Amino acid sequence: MDQGFPAASRFHDKRDYGRAFHRGVRVHGQHCMLVLAPRPKRAARRARLGVVVSTKVHKRAVHRHRCKRWVRELFRRDWKERLHGIDCVVVFKNAPELGAHADLDAELQRSLDKALARLAG
């Protein structure tokens, strides 16, 4: 299993986020909003991830980076194959508790299932 998070699997600039928000399906959870958007046909069919955690969510950068690491690990471990050809953006609305890793994973998994169902139908 690939343990890295290569550049081809990440969002890089404002245009990437803009395309996903414009074309995407949004699902709101308690802590996060998940946006899924199909990749253009001419683009590589690899899934890509963007994570947004603003200073309004948490003032300390350490906590914001922890949230990003949680989501990147979940994406790398569980979502990469499921989201083949789909752009995914996770926007944190408020900070999860520090020990709530399993709760955050469950919330994101429920949001992903809902978003994939909306995207397919």
Secondary structure, 3 states (H helix, E strand, C coil): CCCCCCHHHECCCHHHHHHHHHHCEEEECCCEEEEEEECCCCCCCCCEEEEECCCCCCCCHHHHHHHHHHHHHHHHHHHCCCCCCEEEEEEECCCCCCCCHHHHHHHHHHHHHHHHHHHHC
